[in-house]
Amino acid sequence: MEQNINWQTPTPIRANGARLAPFPVAALPPVLRDFAEALAVSTSTDPAMAATALLSSLSYCFSGVYRVQGKADHTEPLVLDSLIIAEPSTKKSPVISAVKKPYADFAQDWNERHKTEIFKRQAEKKLLEQRLSELEKSGEANADEIAELQTKLSNFETAGFRRITVDDITPESLADKLKQNGTLLMISDEAGMLGNFSGRYSNNIPNLDLLLKSWNGESYISDRATRESVSLKRPYMSVCLAAQPYVFDSMMSNSAFRGSGLLARFVYCFPKDLTGKRNYDSEPVPKSVSEGYKRLIYALLEKKFALPASNSREKIITLDGVSYGLFVSFCNDYLEKELLGDLAFCADWGGKMHGLLLRIIGLLHGVKCAVEGKNPEDVRVSERTFTDAVAIALYYRDQTVHAYGLGDFDAGTLQAERIIAKIKSNGITNIRQNDLYRQCRCKLFRNAADFDEAVNMLEDYGYVRREVSSGANNKPMVDITVNPRIYET
């Protein structure tokens, strides 16, 4: 084997995110900033992970209640869908769990407090249904009496046990849950449930309609042959998911996800991986900080849940004169040029960036007003809120350009990454190529020749070096030496 090799840092197989700017945590309202920073310290993670999860889940509190207006004929709902992409064991679960906890706690508390009222309303509806049934069976009722009861039933606002969060769910179940609740928050440390919508249980026929429509509150009707039809006037669902890179790869290569515009509806976050630099005895989130976050979520949800189920008018958040002028300048002078530059490679996402900026503006404004005890519709968006929102939007712009760049991969890239992962997971420094092939065997490699091409790629990029020697019967044997610097990255 070759000894004393002068190893250099290997060339990344894909573009890496080392130069991506950090999340502008200072742009968040203090209550969110404090929690994001404290949670990042507690879990030894990049604050970007917590900040993105906070903004995305927080949008549930405002969905169906507010829209933010750019101009007279352009408004956006406050829905922010996010996808956090991080390697295994990078503390995705504890971060998502901490962000999610107040929502789960509130739903449980609210249902317990309103249990008697809920059962009473359910009983009242059941009595109306019984009266209608008895009237129809009696043969003595006229059409007016039956129509009157049917109208009462159709207008009856059933108070049910409220559901806020959903995790692994099918498109059919999602439609039912949205019909019962109006709005939902899909939050999970795994994004695998999106496979349910790409055809996992429907003969590979994608069913993305509701995911697409619930991003913007568009009406949805599902006519089913075997079940009752579902009609949703204004469904909203905020999506906050964390995923491993392989899940992200499969999403980017899914023609249904990409062609439908689903991927263009997400903001992307590639948090910095702090593995190897983490401390177990990190400071926990201070109680005052976690309680402040909980109070904010509870206050927003109390206000949202106090609205009648029949409420169909969303309140409008407007920009003041200065922030409106800055928004117009951002769209005309910056964004239009960007669509011909870096955003040309993710034009589907870039075409929605002005709407994304409005959504972030509305979220920051809504939180600030909640903290100050004001109604967001009564206070116009300030210049400071606008500039904070721009800083966050530009962060997601850079992350998305990076995300779409990663999506432009081929089979050789995946094969090479599979080999690197196996080498690193087993701590390999020297190995015979045939032995490594046996360890890496999977559907990515059609045969040994296919594997050899992937090793060629790794050698070209400086991850390994090979030495050929003669074995038994002069059969060539290939030994692989691994670049030790891959364990530093």
N, C-alpha and C positions, 0 to 999 in steps of 0.2 A: 504493500500500500504506500501511496505517496505521503511523505512525512514533511513537517515544517512548512506547510502551505501558507503562503501570505494571503490570508482571507480578507476580502473586502465585504462591506455591507451589501447583501444581495439587492438586486433591483426589484422593486415591488412588481408582482405579476399584474395587479390592477393598480389604478390610481389610488393613492392612499389619502386619508384625511388628516395627515399630520399638520398641514398648513391651514386647516379650517379654523376660523376664528371661534373663540369661546362664546357660549351663550351670554347675551347681555343681561345678566341677572339684575343689574341696577335699574333696568327699565321696568321691572315688575313693581306693582304696588307693594309697600312695605310688608304687609301681612303675608303675601305670597313669597316675596324675596326672602324674608326671614325663615319661612318654613323650607323653601327650596335649599337654602344654604345649610341649614341645620340638618336636614335629612341627608344631604350630600356628605356632610362630615360624619354623621352617624353610620352611614352605610359605606363610606369610603368610595363614593362614586362621583362622577362628573355632575355638577349642578344642572347641566343641560337635560339630563334624564328626568329629574324631578320637576324642573320648570316646565318642560313640554307636557308631562303627564298632568300637572296642575292646570295649565291653560286649557288643555283639551277636555279634561273632565269637568272643569268649571263651566265650560260652554253649555253643559246640560242645564245648569241653573237658569240660564237665560233663554234656552231654546223654546220656541213657541210663545214667548212672552215679549221679546224685543226684536226689532230689526234696526240696523243702522243705515242711514241714508247718505248716499254719495251725492246724487242729484235727484230731481223730482221723479224720474222714471227708473231709478236704480237704487234698490235697497238690498241688503244682505242679512240673512239670519245670523245669529251668533252661535253657529255650529263650527267647531274646529276639530277635524279628524286628524289623528296623529299616528305615526308608526315609528317606534323606537327600535333601532337595529343594534344589537349588541351580542357579543359572544356568550356562550354558556358560562355560568358562574360569575357573571359580572353584576350580581345583586339586582337584577331586574325585578325579581319577585318581591323583596322587601320594600323597594321603592313604590311599586304599583300598589302593594297592599296598604302602605301608609297613606297614600293619596286617596285610595278607595274607601278607607275605613269610615270617615264621617258620613258618607252616602249610605252605606249599609246600616250604620247605627241609626241614622235619621229615619230610614224606611221602617226599621223595626220599632222605633219609638213612636212614630206617627201611627202606624197600624195598631199598636197597643192602645194608644190614647183614643182612637176613633173606633174601636172594636164594636161597641154597642151601637153607635150610629150606623156603621156599615151593615151590621146584621139587621137593623131596623129597616134600612132602605131596601135591602135584598128581600125582606119579607113583604114589604109594600109592593114591590114589583111582582112578586110571586102571586099575591092576592089579586092584582090587576089581571095577570095572565089567567088565573082560575076563573075570575068573573067573565072574562072574554070567552073562555072555553065553554063555560056553562051556558052563556047567552047564545052562543052559536049552536050548541046541542039542543037547546030548548025548542027551537023552531018558532019561538014567539017574538024574537027580536027583529026590529026592522034594520035596514041598511044604515040609517043615521046613527042608531045606538052603537052598532058594531064599529062604524067608522070613528065615532067619538072615542071609544075605548082604545082602538088601534092607534089613534093619534096620541092619546095620553101615554101609551106604552112607548111609542117611537120617540117621544120627547122626554121620557123618563131618564133622569140622570142617575144611573146606578152608581152608588158609592161602593167601590170594591177595595180590597186590600191593595195598596199601592206597591208597585215594583219600580225600582230606580235602575238597578244594574242588571245586565245580562252578560253571560259568558259564552259557553258553547251552546249555540242555538241554530236551528234550521230556519230557512226562509219562511216556511209555513208557520212555525211557532213565533217567529219574529212579528209576522203580520198580526197574529192574535194578540201578542203582548202590546203592540203599538195601538191596537184598537181599544184595549182595556186601559192603557195608560197615557196615550197621546204622544209622550216623549220618553226616550230611554237613553241610558248610558251603557254602551258596550265597552267594558274595560277589563283587560286581562293581560297577564304576563306571557301569554302565548297567542300567536296570531293564526294558529292552525284551524280555528273554526271558520276562517274565510274559505277553506276548502269546501264547506257545506254549501257555499253560494256558487262555487265554480263547477258544481255537478257531481260531488262525491256520492250523493245519494239519489241522483236523478239521471243515471245513465250518461254521465258526463255532459249533460245539458246545463249550461250556466243559468243561474237565476239571480241576476244582479239588480233587477228592477228596483226593489225596495231599498237596497243599499244606496243606489244612486239618487232616488227620489227623497229619501230621508235626510240627505245632506242639505237640501234646499227647501224642504217642506212642500213638495209637489204632491198633488192628489194621486192616490193609488187605488186601483180596483183589481181584485183577484177573483175571477170566476172559476170555481172549482166544480168538477163533475161529481165528486164524492162527498164534498163538505160544503158548508154554508159559505156563500160569497163574502168577501171582506172588502169594505169600502172605507178608505182612510182619507179624510179631507185634507189634513195638514200634518203628516207624520214627520217627526224629527228624531234623529238618533245621533248622538255624539259618539265618536269612536276613538278609543285610546288603547292601543295595542303595543306590546313589546314582542319582538321576534328575534330569533337567531338568524344569522346571515343566510343560511340555506333556505329558510322560509321566504326571506326577501328575494333571493334569487329566483325561486319558483314563481313568486308573484310577478316579478318583472318579465319573466319569460312566458307568462300566461297571456295568450293573445286576447282572451275575453276580458281580463282585467285591464289590459293596456288599451285595447280598442274601444272599450265602453267609456273610457274616461274615469274609471274608478281610481286609478293610481294618481291621477291629476288632482284628486280631491284631498289627498293626504298632505300634511307637512311631515317632513322626515327629520329624524334626529339620529346622528351617529355619535353617541357620547364617547368621550375619551376613556379608554380602558386603563384603569389604574391597578390592574392585577400585578402583584409583585411589589407594590408600594403601599398596600393597605395595612391598616392597624386594627387588630381585633378590639383593643381597649379604647376605641374611639369614643368621643363624647356623645351621649344620647341626645335626642332632640329635647331641648328644655321644655318643661311642662307648660310654661307660659306661652311658648311658641306654638306647640301643638294645640293648646286650648284656644289660642287666637284663631288658628286656621279652622278649627271645628266650629267656633262661634260664627265665623263668616259663612261657612257652608250652611249651617243650620238657619241663619237669618235669611239667606237667599232662598233656601228651599221652603221655609215657612211662608215666605211671600209668594212663591210660585204655587205652592199647594193650596193657598187660600183662594186662588182664582177659581171661579165656577168651571165645571167641566165643559160647559157650553161656550166658554169664552173663545171667540174666534178672531178677535182683533189684537194684533201685535202692536205694542207701543213703539213709536219711532224715535230713535236717537239721532240727533242732528249735529253737524259740525258748526263751530263758530266761523266767522268770516276769515280769520287768519288761517285756521286749520283747513278750511275748504280750499283756499287759494293754494296752500302747500300741497294738498292732495291732488289738485288739478295739475300742478307743476310736476309732481312725482309721476303721474300717469303720462303726461305729454312729453316731458323733457328727459325723463329717465327710463321709464318702463318701455316706451315704444322703441327706443334705441336698443335696450337690452334684448328685446324680442328678435332683433337681428344679430345679436351677439351671442353670449353664452346661453341665453334662454332659448335660442333657436333649436338647441338640442333637446329641450324639454318644452316645446311650444305649447303642448296641451296644458301643462302646469302653469307656464308663464302667462298664458291667456287668462288665467284666473287670479293672477297675483294682485290685481287692483281690488278684487273682491276679498281676497285673503287679508289685505291690509285693513280694509273696512271692518272685517270681523274681529281682528285683533284690537283695533281701535275701540270697538263696542265693548269687548270684554274688559279691557283696562278701565274704560270709563265706567262701566257697570260696577266693577269692584270698588273703585274710588268713591263712587256715589254711595254705595252700600256702607262703606266705612264711615262716611260723613253723615249718614242718615238722610240722604237726599234721594229723590226719584230720578233715575237716569234720563227720563224723557223731559224733565223740567230744567236740566242743566245742559248747556251745549258743550261739545267736546273742545277741550282747550288745546293750545299749541303744544304744551308739554306732553299731553297724552298722545298727540299725533307723533311727535318726535320719538317718544318711547316705543310706540307701535312700529314705526319705521325701522328702528334698530332691531326689533324682534323679527319683523318680516324679512329683512335683509339676511339675518342669520339663517332663516329657513330657505331663502333663495339659494345661498351657498350650499346648504346641506342637500337641497334637491338637485342642483347641478351635479354634485358629487354622487348622489343616489342614481341618477340616470346614467352617469358615466359608468358606474359599477354594473348597471344593467346591461351594458353593451359587452357581454362576454360570449365566449364560445365554449365548446365542449372541452377543448384543450386547457382552458383556464380552470374549469371545474376539476379536471383530472389532476392537474398540477397541484391545486389546492388540497385535494384529497390526500395526495402523497405527503405534502408538508404536514398536514394535520396528523397523519399517522406517525410520521417521524417524531414530531414534537410530543405527541401524547405518550409515546413509548420511550422517549429520551434517547433515541438512536443517534449514534455517532459514526459507526461503521457497520456496513451490512452488505451481504451479497444481494445483487439485484433480484435474483429469483426468489430469495426469501422475502424481500420487501414486497414483491409482486403478490406473493401468497397472502401477506398481511393486508394488502390494499384491495384485494379482489372484491369487486362489486359490479353493479350493472353499468357503471361509468366506463369500464374497460371491456372492450369486446374480446381482446386476446392479449397475449404477451407482447406482440408487436405494437399494439395500441399503447400499452404501458410504457414500452421503450421510447415511444415518441414523447410521452409526457415527461419522462426522465431527461430526455434531450432538452426539452424546454427549461427544466429546472437547472440543468447544467449551463445553458446559455445565460440564464438570469443570475447565476452565481450562488445557487442554493446548495449544489452538490458538485463533486468531481468524481469521475469514474476512471478506473484503471482496469485494463483488460489483461488477463494472464491465461496461460494454458493449463487446463485441467486434465483429467483422465482422458486418454485417447486423443490428446491434443484438442479437446473441446474447449472453446473459449469461455472463460469465467469472468464475469463483470463484478467488480467490487466497488461499492459506493462509499465515499467519505462525505460526511455532512458538514456544511459550513457551520461552525459553532455560533456564529453571530445570529443565526435564526432564533436562538434562545434568548437573545437580548431584545428582540422586537416584539 
